[in-house]
Amino acid sequence: MVIDPIIKEDWHPVANSKDVKLGILYAANLLGEDLVIWRGEDGIRAWRDQCPHRGSKLSLGEIRDCDKVVCPYHGWQFDSEGICVEMPAHPGRDIPARARVTVFSVAEKYGLVWVCVGTPKRDLLHFHGVDQDYKLVVSGPYDIETSAPRAVENFLDLAHFPFVHSGYLGEEPFTQMEEYEVDFVGEEIHINNAKAYQPRANASSDAPLKVTYSYKIIRPFSVMLTKEPSTSDLKPSDLILMVNQPMYEDRTRVWFVLAMNYGFDKPDKYFQDFQDTIFLQDKAVLESQSPKLLPLELAAELHQPSDKSSVAYRKWLKSIGLSFGVQLCQEGR
């Protein structure tokens, strides 16, 4: 079990809200903890996926009477608070007070189910700029064999667009990166005026254009991207929230919440297919990186001027004392 309090005491996505339906048990993993997520008539629950009797997975069981989870092994029944209310082998017998499931904090926001496996020290993150004018689409999950910080750093990197996303987010010979700004604002990192030539900037784009990106790193494993409009008095056309579900230090499930002020007549799959294409182009390269944990010692890897967002990110992670998903010193030292 992860002991890094920065990660353990924060909220992380574990499921698409649409997938957690009444009457089903949804299995998930967060920070090495197996979870069972389920929806009762009075709300959603997140429990340790382990019966306190013989350790079997509750997610293999069933839901009865809308609000009781039944263990698949010996039929123990747990109410919506995780308390055992029935042991079929011994009807009428007093049930020990210890016969209860470990319960975690859970919430829903932006179409995702969020869980904290510790004691939450802050509220759920805020997706800046999203209001009723935007269509929200959840994309993913994408399982990737690397650390969450590596996935975040890839999301911040525009210099790879002409090579990894050729024909979509970039193409040769438009490879030169212009200067952009990086600032520390409160507990966030803000990246502004990062420009990229893009043959196809989004699912609805049919002409190349130069796009201005801005990012806000709002949590260690959560970043939002704004694609700026060409006219400053217009709302951004695209806002993208990238959030990571760290299962283990070197295994991550990535989610995107796409917010668009267009395409209300399009099905979600129209936008999800485009995001699938983009992320699956990243996947092989990301999984090839070594080490899988993000080195925080700057001398461990080489940097070019366009890497200043990732350099700032590494310095920030080191300054807040993050230990999960990162390599704190260069191997061999």
C-alpha positions in Angstrom: 0.0 0.0 0.0 1.3 3.5 -0.9 2.5 5.6 2.0 3.3 8.8 0.1 0.8 11.1 1.8 0.7 13.6 -1.1 -0.8 11.0 -3.3 -2.7 8.9 -0.7 -4.6 11.9 0.7 -5.6 13.2 -2.8 -8.5 12.3 -5.1 -7.9 10.1 -8.2 -10.2 8.9 -11.0 -11.2 5.3 -10.9 -14.1 4.9 -13.3 -16.4 6.5 -15.9 -19.6 7.4 -14.0 -21.7 5.9 -16.8 -20.0 2.5 -16.3 -21.1 2.3 -12.6 -24.7 1.3 -13.0 -27.3 0.2 -10.5 -27.0 -3.5 -9.8 -23.4 -4.1 -10.9 -20.1 -4.3 -9.0 -17.2 -2.5 -10.7 -13.6 -3.6 -9.9 -10.8 -1.0 -10.0 -7.3 -0.5 -8.6 -5.8 2.6 -7.1 -2.3 2.9 -5.6 -2.1 -0.9 -5.3 -5.5 -1.1 -3.5 -8.1 -3.3 -5.2 -11.5 -1.5 -5.0 -15.1 -2.4 -5.7 -17.2 0.5 -6.8 -21.0 0.2 -6.8 -24.1 2.4 -6.9 -27.0 2.1 -4.5 -30.3 3.9 -4.6 -28.8 6.5 -2.2 -25.4 7.1 -3.9 -22.1 5.6 -4.9 -19.8 3.6 -2.8 -16.1 2.6 -2.9 -14.8 -0.2 -0.7 -11.7 -2.4 -0.4 -12.4 -5.3 -2.7 -11.9 -7.8 0.1 -14.3 -9.7 2.3 -13.1 -9.5 5.9 -14.0 -13.2 6.4 -11.6 -15.1 4.0 -10.3 -12.3 1.8 -12.3 -13.1 -1.4 -13.1 -10.4 -3.9 -16.4 -8.8 -3.3 -16.5 -7.7 -6.9 -17.1 -11.3 -7.9 -20.3 -11.3 -5.8 -23.6 -9.6 -6.5 -25.9 -6.8 -5.3 -29.3 -7.8 -3.7 -32.2 -5.6 -2.7 -30.5 -2.6 -4.3 -28.3 -1.9 -1.3 -26.6 -5.1 -0.1 -23.4 -6.6 -1.4 -23.1 -10.4 -1.2 -19.7 -12.1 -0.9 -19.3 -14.8 -3.6 -17.6 -17.2 -1.2 -19.8 -17.7 1.9 -22.7 -15.3 1.1 -22.0 -12.8 3.8 -24.1 -9.7 3.2 -22.9 -6.1 3.7 -25.2 -3.1 3.9 -24.5 0.2 2.2 -22.2 1.3 5.1 -20.1 -1.9 4.7 -21.4 -3.6 7.8 -22.1 -7.3 7.7 -25.8 -7.9 8.4 -26.1 -11.6 7.5 -24.0 -14.7 7.8 -26.0 -17.4 6.0 -24.2 -20.3 7.7 -25.3 -19.0 11.1 -28.7 -17.3 10.9 -29.7 -15.4 14.0 -26.2 -15.5 15.5 -24.7 -12.2 16.8 -22.4 -10.8 14.1 -18.9 -9.5 15.3 -18.4 -5.7 15.1 -15.3 -6.4 13.1 -17.3 -7.9 10.3 -17.2 -4.9 8.1 -15.6 -3.8 4.9 -13.0 -1.0 4.6 -14.8 2.0 3.2 -13.1 4.9 1.2 -14.2 8.4 0.3 -15.8 8.6 -3.1 -17.4 11.4 -5.2 -18.5 12.1 -8.8 -17.5 15.0 -10.9 -16.9 15.8 -14.6 -18.3 12.4 -15.6 -15.8 10.4 -13.5 -15.8 8.6 -10.2 -13.1 9.8 -7.8 -11.7 8.0 -4.8 -9.3 8.9 -2.0 -7.8 5.9 -0.2 -6.5 8.1 2.7 -8.1 11.0 4.5 -8.8 13.7 1.9 -6.7 16.8 2.6 -8.3 18.9 -0.2 -11.4 19.1 -2.3 -11.7 17.6 -5.8 -9.8 19.5 -8.4 -11.4 22.3 -10.4 -11.6 22.1 -14.2 -11.0 25.8 -14.8 -13.2 27.5 -17.4 -15.8 24.8 -17.9 -19.4 25.9 -17.8 -22.8 25.2 -19.4 -21.5 26.3 -22.8 -19.3 23.2 -23.1 -20.0 19.6 -24.1 -18.2 17.1 -21.8 -17.0 13.8 -23.1 -15.0 11.3 -21.0 -12.3 9.5 -23.1 -10.4 6.4 -22.0 -9.3 4.7 -19.9 -5.9 4.0 -21.5 -3.7 1.6 -19.6 0.0 2.3 -19.9 3.0 0.6 -18.5 4.8 3.7 -17.1 4.5 6.1 -14.2 1.9 8.8 -13.9 4.6 11.6 -13.9 5.9 10.3 -17.2 2.4 10.4 -18.7 1.9 14.0 -17.4 5.3 15.1 -18.8 4.3 13.7 -22.2 1.1 15.6 -22.2 3.1 18.9 -21.6 5.5 18.2 -24.5 4.7 19.9 -27.8 8.1 19.2 -29.4 7.1 15.6 -30.1 4.0 16.5 -32.1 5.6 16.5 -35.6 7.1 13.1 -35.0 4.7 11.1 -32.9 1.5 12.8 -34.1 2.4 13.6 -37.7 -0.6 14.6 -39.8 -2.6 15.4 -36.7 -1.0 17.6 -34.1 2.1 18.4 -36.1 4.3 17.5 -39.1 7.7 18.1 -40.6 9.2 20.6 -41.5 7.3 22.6 -38.9 9.4 21.4 -36.0 10.9 24.7 -34.5 9.5 25.5 -31.0 8.9 29.1 -30.1 9.5 30.6 -26.6 6.7 30.1 -24.1 6.2 31.1 -20.5 6.2 29.0 -17.3 5.1 30.4 -14.0 4.4 29.1 -10.5 1.0 30.4 -9.4 0.0 29.4 -5.9 0.0 25.6 -5.8 -0.1 25.3 -9.6 2.2 25.6 -12.6 0.9 27.7 -15.5 2.3 27.3 -19.0 1.3 30.0 -21.5 1.7 30.9 -25.2 3.0 27.5 -26.3 2.4 27.4 -30.1 2.2 24.5 -32.5 1.4 24.2 -36.2 -1.3 21.5 -36.5 -2.7 19.8 -39.6 -5.7 18.6 -37.6 -6.0 20.2 -34.2 -9.2 18.4 -33.1 -11.8 15.9 -34.3 -13.7 18.6 -36.2 -10.8 20.4 -37.8 -10.4 20.1 -41.6 -7.7 22.7 -42.2 -4.2 23.3 -40.7 -3.7 26.1 -38.3 -1.3 27.5 -35.7 -2.7 26.8 -32.3 -1.8 28.4 -29.0 -1.7 26.1 -26.0 -1.8 26.9 -22.3 -1.6 24.4 -19.5 -2.3 24.4 -15.8 -0.7 21.6 -13.7 -3.3 21.5 -10.9 -2.3 18.4 -9.1 0.8 16.2 -9.3 -0.9 13.8 -11.7 -3.5 16.2 -13.2 -3.2 18.7 -16.0 -5.7 20.8 -17.9 -5.0 22.1 -21.4 -6.6 25.1 -23.1 -6.5 25.5 -26.8 -6.7 29.3 -27.3 -9.0 30.8 -29.9 -7.6 33.2 -32.5 -9.7 36.0 -31.2 -9.1 36.9 -27.5 -12.7 37.8 -26.7 -14.0 34.3 -27.6 -14.1 31.3 -25.3 -11.5 28.6 -26.0 -12.9 26.0 -28.3 -11.2 23.1 -26.5 -10.5 22.4 -22.9 -8.9 19.1 -22.0 -8.5 17.6 -18.5 -5.9 14.9 -18.3 -6.1 12.9 -15.0 -4.2 9.8 -14.0 -5.3 6.8 -12.0 -2.0 5.5 -10.6 -2.4 1.8 -10.0 1.2 1.1 -9.3 4.4 3.2 -9.6 5.0 1.9 -13.1 1.4 1.2 -14.2 -1.1 4.0 -14.9 -4.6 4.3 -16.2 -5.1 7.6 -18.1 -8.4 9.5 -18.4 -9.4 12.5 -20.4 -12.4 14.8 -20.0 -12.9 16.7 -23.2 -14.8 20.0 -23.1 -15.8 21.6 -26.4 -18.1 24.5 -27.2 -19.0 22.9 -30.5 -20.1 19.5 -31.8 -23.3 19.2 -29.6 -24.9 17.2 -32.5 -22.1 14.7 -32.5 -22.0 11.4 -30.5 -19.4 11.0 -27.9 -17.7 8.4 -30.0 -16.9 11.0 -32.6 -14.5 12.7 -30.2 -13.4 9.6 -28.4 -12.1 8.0 -31.6 -9.9 11.0 -32.3 -8.5 11.0 -28.7 -7.9 7.2 -29.1 -5.8 7.8 -32.2 -3.7 10.5 -30.5 -3.1 8.7 -27.2 -2.3 5.3 -28.9 0.3 7.1 -30.9 1.9 8.1 -27.6 1.6 4.8 -25.9 4.5 2.8 -27.5 6.9 5.7 -27.1 5.9 6.3 -23.5 6.2 2.6 -22.6 9.7 2.5 -24.2 11.1 5.2 -21.9 13.6 4.1 -19.3 13.5 4.4 -16.4 9.7 4.2 -16.1 9.8 6.4 -13.0 10.4 10.0 -13.7 13.9 11.2 -12.7 13.8 14.2 -10.5 17.6 14.8 -10.5 17.9 17.1 -13.6 21.3 15.7 -14.5 19.8 12.2 -15.0 18.6 13.1 -18.5 19.5 15.7 -21.1 17.2 18.7 -21.7 16.6 21.1 -24.6 15.2 24.6 -24.3 11.7 23.5 -25.2 11.7 21.2 -22.2 11.4 24.0 -19.7 7.8 23.0 -18.8 9.0 19.5 -17.9 12.0 20.8 -16.0 9.7 23.1 -14.0 7.4 20.1 -13.3 10.3 18.0 -12.1 11.5 20.8 -9.8 8.0 21.2 -8.5 7.5 17.5 -7.7 10.8 17.5 -5.9 10.0 20.7 -3.9 6.7 19.2 -2.6 8.3 16.0 -1.6 6.6 13.6 -4.0 8.1 10.1 -3.8 5.5 8.0 -5.7 6.3 7.4 -9.4 9.5 9.2 -9.4 13.2 8.4 -9.2 14.7 10.6 -6.5 18.3 10.2 -7.4 20.3 9.0 -10.3 21.0 5.2 -10.1 24.5 4.4 -9.1 24.9 7.4 -7.0 
